[in-house]
């Protein structure tokens, strides 16, 4: 795959947020988009909790076993995880939440920051008295779960960014960032139409395209622009510097993963690739994605996933901006 310029990669990230890995092994057969999730005998709990700034956060819990927390992309909601949650809930305790401003959570937030979104995860984890859990975050939430892992410390057993955290050394110049956010605010539908194809395979599933595009265009453009501006400003490299737990990404093969850049900050960073999918892997190939995530969780839960090697102590917290 051709190397993308820092600007183009960030433009792709903008759309991705809004709307050397290993191949897949032992994955189940693919299930078409929109198929029903696997049946599971599990209790479903639905509740709300106030985040630190008072915003009401909606979440659901199902299953019993090791705990995994699933967090969605911007302009999405917890139902993007429906199939995956049903699969995992056969032997895991699965927690899903709608981040503030999404799904059934409140939207009366004054500061749309990565730190506040991480606070949404903390609020749910505290409400459920979760002691140990793995964080899984898709797209923007790949960044959110990095921050949550930094804040929650030893409670987090591992982090799984999904088609996210591709190159923590990539930087968007201030003027370019200003232009991107300005273009988005000026004509959000056009912004989607121009960049959406960059996140799709050659033959995308039309149901996935329709669903994601509908959700993106139904969102508040100003809120989305503000969130993306905060996402661009966040220093993923400094978060990786501070993490010792396993970090195992699951990515599509659409965009280049700069594995060595990430490992310069977190030597334990690893990745798996699910080829032939769009940015929304869990919708394109739900069964294959669920099987691959289960494989990654198994490594984290068994202690066989890489942790930061001894002698490569995490760096002290440097200023983030």
C-alpha positions as CSV (number, residue, x, y, z in Angstrom):
1,X,0.0,0.0,0.0
2,X,1.3,3.5,-0.8
3,X,2.5,5.6,2.0
4,X,0.1,8.5,2.7
5,X,1.3,12.0,3.4
6,X,0.8,13.2,7.0
7,X,-2.0,15.5,5.9
8,X,-3.8,12.9,3.8
9,X,-3.6,10.4,6.7
10,X,-5.1,12.9,9.0
11,X,-7.8,13.7,6.6
12,X,-8.6,10.0,6.5
13,X,-8.6,10.0,10.2
14,X,-11.0,12.8,10.3
15,X,-13.5,10.9,8.2
16,X,-12.7,7.7,10.0
17,X,-13.5,9.3,13.3
18,X,-16.7,10.6,11.9
19,X,-18.4,8.3,10.3
20,X,3.6,-5.3,10.6
21,X,0.5,-7.1,11.6
22,X,-0.5,-10.7,11.4
23,X,-3.1,-12.3,9.2
24,X,-6.4,-13.6,10.6
25,X,-6.2,-17.1,12.0
26,X,-8.9,-19.4,13.2
27,X,-11.7,-16.9,12.3
28,X,-15.3,-18.0,11.8
29,X,-17.2,-17.6,8.5
30,X,-18.3,-14.2,7.6
31,X,-21.9,-13.1,8.3
32,X,-23.4,-10.5,6.0
33,X,-24.0,-7.0,7.3
34,X,-27.3,-6.7,9.1
35,X,-27.4,-10.4,10.1
36,X,-28.7,-11.3,13.5
37,X,-26.0,-11.8,16.2
38,X,-25.4,-15.2,17.7
39,X,-27.9,-16.3,20.4
40,X,-26.5,-16.3,23.9
41,X,-28.0,-17.0,27.3
42,X,-27.2,-13.8,29.1
43,X,-28.8,-11.2,31.3
44,X,-29.0,-7.7,29.8
45,X,-28.7,-4.7,32.2
46,X,-29.4,-1.2,30.9
47,X,-28.7,1.8,33.0
48,X,-27.3,5.4,33.2
49,X,-24.7,7.2,35.2
50,X,-23.6,10.8,35.4
51,X,-20.1,11.6,34.0
52,X,-17.8,13.9,35.9
53,X,-19.3,16.9,34.2
54,X,-22.9,15.7,34.9
55,X,-23.8,14.4,31.5
56,X,-25.9,11.3,31.5
57,X,-24.1,8.3,30.1
58,X,-26.2,5.4,28.8
59,X,-24.7,1.9,29.0
60,X,-25.6,-1.8,28.7
61,X,-24.0,-4.9,30.3
62,X,-24.4,-8.5,29.4
63,X,-22.8,-11.9,30.1
64,X,-20.5,-13.2,32.8
65,X,-16.7,-13.6,32.8
66,X,-13.7,-11.5,32.2
67,X,-14.8,-7.9,31.6
68,X,-14.4,-6.1,28.3
69,X,-15.5,-2.5,27.6
70,X,-16.5,-1.6,24.0
71,X,-16.4,2.1,22.9
72,X,-17.6,3.3,19.5
73,X,-16.5,5.9,16.9
74,X,-17.7,9.5,16.6
75,X,-21.2,9.8,15.2
76,X,-21.8,6.1,16.0
77,X,-23.4,4.4,19.0
78,X,-23.1,1.2,21.1
79,X,-25.2,-0.7,18.6
80,X,-22.2,-0.9,16.2
81,X,-21.0,-3.6,18.6
82,X,-24.3,-5.6,18.7
83,X,-22.9,-8.8,17.0
84,X,-19.6,-8.6,18.7
85,X,-21.2,-8.1,22.1
86,X,-23.6,-11.1,21.6
87,X,-20.7,-13.3,20.6
88,X,-18.4,-12.3,23.6
89,X,-21.3,-12.4,26.1
90,X,-21.3,-16.2,25.9
91,X,-18.2,-16.2,28.2
92,X,-17.4,-12.5,29.0
93,X,-19.0,-9.7,30.9
94,X,-19.5,-7.2,28.1
95,X,-20.0,-3.5,28.8
96,X,-21.0,-1.0,26.0
97,X,-21.6,2.7,26.4
98,X,-22.9,5.6,24.3
99,X,-20.3,8.3,24.7
100,X,-21.7,11.7,25.5
101,X,-23.4,13.3,22.5
102,X,-24.1,9.9,21.0
103,X,-26.8,7.3,21.0
104,X,-29.0,7.6,24.1
105,X,-26.5,9.5,26.2
106,X,-26.9,13.2,27.1
107,X,-25.5,15.9,24.8
108,X,-25.3,18.8,27.2
109,X,-21.5,18.8,27.4
110,X,-19.5,22.0,27.5
111,X,-16.1,20.7,26.6
112,X,-15.8,18.0,23.9
113,X,-12.4,16.6,24.8
114,X,-10.7,13.2,24.7
115,X,-10.2,13.5,28.4
116,X,-14.0,14.0,29.0
117,X,-14.8,11.0,26.8
118,X,-12.3,8.9,28.8
119,X,-14.2,10.2,31.8
120,X,-17.4,8.7,30.4
121,X,-15.7,5.3,30.5
122,X,-14.4,5.9,34.0
123,X,-18.0,6.8,35.2
124,X,-19.4,3.5,33.8
125,X,-16.5,1.5,35.2
126,X,-16.9,3.1,38.7
127,X,-20.7,2.6,38.6
128,X,-20.2,-1.1,37.9
129,X,-17.3,-1.3,40.4
130,X,-15.1,-2.9,37.7
131,X,-11.8,-3.9,39.1
132,X,-10.1,-5.4,36.0
133,X,-11.1,-5.0,32.4
134,X,-9.8,-4.7,28.8
135,X,-10.7,-1.6,26.8
136,X,-11.6,-1.8,23.1
137,X,-12.1,1.4,21.1
138,X,-13.0,1.9,17.5
139,X,-11.7,4.8,15.4
140,X,-11.9,7.9,17.7
141,X,-12.4,5.7,20.6
142,X,-9.0,4.0,19.9
143,X,-7.6,7.3,21.2
144,X,-10.2,7.6,23.9
145,X,-9.3,4.2,25.4
146,X,-5.6,5.2,25.4
147,X,-6.5,8.1,27.6
148,X,-8.8,6.0,29.8
149,X,-6.1,3.4,30.3
150,X,-3.7,6.1,31.4
151,X,-6.2,7.5,33.9
152,X,-7.5,4.2,35.2
153,X,-4.0,2.6,35.7
154,X,-3.8,-0.9,37.0
155,X,-7.6,-1.5,36.6
156,X,-7.0,-1.9,32.8
157,X,-5.5,-5.2,31.7
158,X,-5.1,-4.3,28.1
159,X,-6.0,-1.9,25.2
160,X,-7.4,-2.9,21.8
161,X,-7.5,0.1,19.3
162,X,-9.6,-0.8,16.3
163,X,-8.5,0.7,13.0
164,X,-7.0,3.5,15.0
165,X,-3.7,4.7,16.5
166,X,-2.0,4.0,13.2
167,X,0.9,6.4,13.6
168,X,1.4,8.2,16.8
169,X,4.2,10.3,15.4
170,X,2.0,11.8,12.6
171,X,1.3,15.5,13.2
172,X,-1.0,17.8,11.4
173,X,0.4,21.4,11.1
174,X,-1.8,24.0,12.9
175,X,-2.7,25.7,9.6
176,X,-3.7,22.5,7.9
177,X,-5.7,21.4,11.0
178,X,-7.5,24.8,10.9
179,X,-8.3,24.3,7.2
180,X,-9.7,20.8,7.6
181,X,-11.9,21.8,10.5
182,X,-13.0,24.9,8.6
183,X,-13.9,22.8,5.5
184,X,-15.9,20.4,7.7
185,X,-17.8,23.2,9.3
186,X,-18.4,25.0,5.9
187,X,-20.0,21.9,4.1
188,X,-20.1,18.7,6.1
189,X,-22.0,16.7,3.5
190,X,-19.3,17.6,0.9
191,X,-16.6,16.7,3.3
192,X,-18.1,13.3,3.8
193,X,-18.6,12.7,0.1
194,X,-15.0,13.7,-0.7
195,X,-13.2,11.6,1.9
196,X,-15.6,8.7,2.6
197,X,-14.3,6.5,-0.3
198,X,-10.8,6.5,1.3
199,X,-12.2,4.3,4.1
200,X,-13.9,1.8,1.8
201,X,-12.6,-1.3,0.0
202,X,-13.0,-1.8,-3.7
203,X,-16.3,-3.5,-3.3
204,X,-17.9,-2.2,-0.1
205,X,-21.1,-3.6,1.4
206,X,-23.8,-1.2,0.4
207,X,-25.7,-1.8,3.7
208,X,-22.6,-0.7,5.7
209,X,-22.1,2.3,3.5
210,X,-25.7,3.4,3.9
211,X,-25.7,2.9,7.6
212,X,-22.5,4.8,8.4
213,X,-23.2,7.6,6.0
214,X,-26.7,8.1,7.4
215,X,-25.4,8.2,10.9
216,X,-22.6,10.7,10.0
217,X,-25.0,13.0,8.2
218,X,-27.5,12.9,11.0
219,X,-25.0,14.2,13.5
220,X,-24.5,17.8,14.6
221,X,-21.7,19.1,12.3
222,X,-20.5,21.6,14.8
223,X,-20.2,19.1,17.6
224,X,-18.4,16.7,15.2
225,X,-16.0,19.4,14.1
226,X,-15.2,20.3,17.8
227,X,-14.6,16.6,18.7
228,X,-12.3,16.1,15.7
229,X,-10.3,19.2,16.6
230,X,-9.8,17.8,20.1
231,X,-8.8,14.5,18.6
232,X,-6.2,16.1,16.4
233,X,-4.8,18.0,19.3
234,X,-4.5,14.9,21.5
235,X,-0.9,13.4,21.9
236,X,-1.3,9.7,21.4
237,X,2.5,9.3,21.6
238,X,2.6,10.7,25.2
239,X,-0.2,8.3,26.2
240,X,1.7,5.3,24.7
241,X,4.8,6.5,26.6
242,X,2.9,5.9,29.9
243,X,1.3,2.6,29.3
244,X,2.8,-0.8,30.4
245,X,-0.2,-3.0,29.6
246,X,-0.5,-5.0,26.3
247,X,-1.7,-2.9,23.4
248,X,-3.0,-5.1,20.5
249,X,-4.6,-3.2,17.6
250,X,-7.0,-4.8,15.1
251,X,-6.9,-3.0,11.8
252,X,-8.2,-3.2,8.2
253,X,-5.6,-3.2,5.4
254,X,-6.8,0.1,3.9
255,X,-4.3,2.4,5.6
256,X,-0.7,2.0,6.5
257,X,0.1,1.0,10.1
258,X,3.5,2.5,11.3
259,X,4.2,-0.2,13.7
260,X,7.7,0.8,14.5
261,X,6.7,4.4,15.2
262,X,4.2,3.2,17.8
263,X,6.7,0.7,19.3
264,X,9.2,3.5,19.8
265,X,6.8,4.7,22.4
266,X,5.3,1.4,23.6
267,X,7.5,-1.6,22.7
268,X,4.6,-3.9,23.5
269,X,2.4,-2.5,20.7
270,X,1.2,-5.3,18.5
271,X,-1.4,-5.6,15.7
272,X,-3.6,-8.0,13.8
273,X,-4.9,-7.2,10.3
274,X,-8.4,-8.1,9.0
275,X,-8.0,-7.7,5.2
276,X,-10.6,-6.7,2.7
277,X,-12.7,-4.7,5.1
278,X,-13.7,-1.1,5.4
279,X,-12.9,1.1,8.4
280,X,-15.9,-0.4,10.0
281,X,-14.6,-3.9,10.4
282,X,-17.2,-5.1,12.9
283,X,-20.0,-4.3,10.4
284,X,-18.3,-5.7,7.3
285,X,-17.1,-9.0,8.8
286,X,-18.8,-9.4,12.1
287,X,-18.1,-13.1,12.8
288,X,-14.4,-12.8,11.6
289,X,-13.9,-9.7,13.6
290,X,-15.5,-11.2,16.7
291,X,-13.3,-14.3,16.4
292,X,-10.1,-12.1,16.0
293,X,-11.1,-10.0,19.0
294,X,-11.7,-13.1,21.0
295,X,-8.2,-14.3,20.1
296,X,-6.7,-11.0,21.2
297,X,-8.6,-11.0,24.4
298,X,-7.5,-14.5,25.1
299,X,-3.9,-13.5,24.9
300,X,-4.4,-10.5,27.2
301,X,-6.4,-12.5,29.7
302,X,-4.0,-15.4,29.8
303,X,-1.0,-13.1,30.2
304,X,0.6,-14.2,27.0
305,X,0.2,-10.8,25.3
306,X,3.3,-8.6,25.3
307,X,3.7,-6.1,28.1
308,X,6.3,-3.3,28.2
309,X,9.6,-5.1,28.6
310,X,11.5,-4.6,31.9
311,X,14.3,-2.1,31.4
312,X,12.1,0.1,29.1
313,X,10.4,2.0,31.9
314,X,7.5,4.1,30.9
315,X,8.4,7.8,30.4
316,X,7.3,10.4,32.8
317,X,4.1,12.3,31.9
318,X,5.2,15.2,29.7
319,X,2.9,18.1,28.8
320,X,0.3,17.0,26.3
321,X,0.0,20.2,24.3
